[in-house]
Amino acid sequence: MTSTGKLIICPTPLGNLGDMTDRALRALQNADVVCAEDTRVTGKLLAAFGIKKRLERLDEQALSTQADRIVGRVEHGETIVYASDAGMPGVSDPGLRLVRAAQDAGVGVEVLPGPTAVATAYVASGTASPRFYFGGFFPRKAAERTEALTRLKSLDAALIFYESPKRLASTLTAIAEAFPEREVAVCRELTKLHEEVVRMPSVEVARLFEARERDAAIKGEIVIVIGGPSEREAVADEKEALEAARMRAEELRHEGGFTKKDITAALQREFGISRNDAYGIAIG
């Protein structure tokens, strides 16, 4: 017997209720139950549109143990709508666990299109890069955050991250250190009353929000967009690599036992510079 149940992933507005789609409203109205990351948030949304439905809390902790049970209920005929606090469920959100459980069980999933902070911030940033990489939330530990930025430096794309307002200033400082030649956009409270998009060179935007943090606590939902690599950055990186190669060549000459050919090969391998540049440094 084929199940008549359905799992529907339902996006909700980032902040402006006018962004709620007719299709999402119909899904909520026709659902047997609405599962939500936070029933208080989703309850207010339903009340705003005059929808009365049974709500069940299904946050990350609950999903870790109950995803299979929810899927089983769909298999037995229930129409269950899942909504996160705001935006598209499954994007840096526990809803992804539910989608995976349904797919593993062979249960169909209907994903409704709708608001997402990632795409909204990408466009609002005005970045010139035609590609973007979304990294979710930054790691909380400074060393892990720096490692993530270093690893992504060669990626030819804009880099998009979510961040807590409490860590915004320190994260922007880390970004400025890793990408001193890039522009960065801080998109705060997208679609809401106090929406703000600040785009500046990374060093300047870090200073701005450091000053703001000293004056008062920064609030709101935040998306950071780091512009893709620029020609200016490439020139700066090349200059830095050549300077480091010169220092390394001096070390090798001081150690002794290396031919010019050896030094040339070592500089190419260690710093990724051209053979001509490496040889020029080696014979210098």
Secondary structure, 3 states (H helix, E strand, C coil): CCCCCEEEECCECCCCHHHCCHHHHHHHHHCCEEEECCHHHHHHHHHHCCCCCCEEECCHHHHHHHHHHHHHHHHCCCEEEEECCCECCCCCCCHHHHHHHHHHCCCCEEECCCCCHHHHHHHHHCCCCCCEEEEEECCCCHHHHHHHHHHHCCCCCEEEEEECCCCHHHHHHHHHHHCCCCEEEEEECCCCCCCEEEEEEHHHHHHHHHHHHHHCCCCCCEEEEECCCCHHHHHHHHHHHHHHHHHHHHHHHHHCCCCHHHHHHHHHHHHCCCHHHHHHHHCC
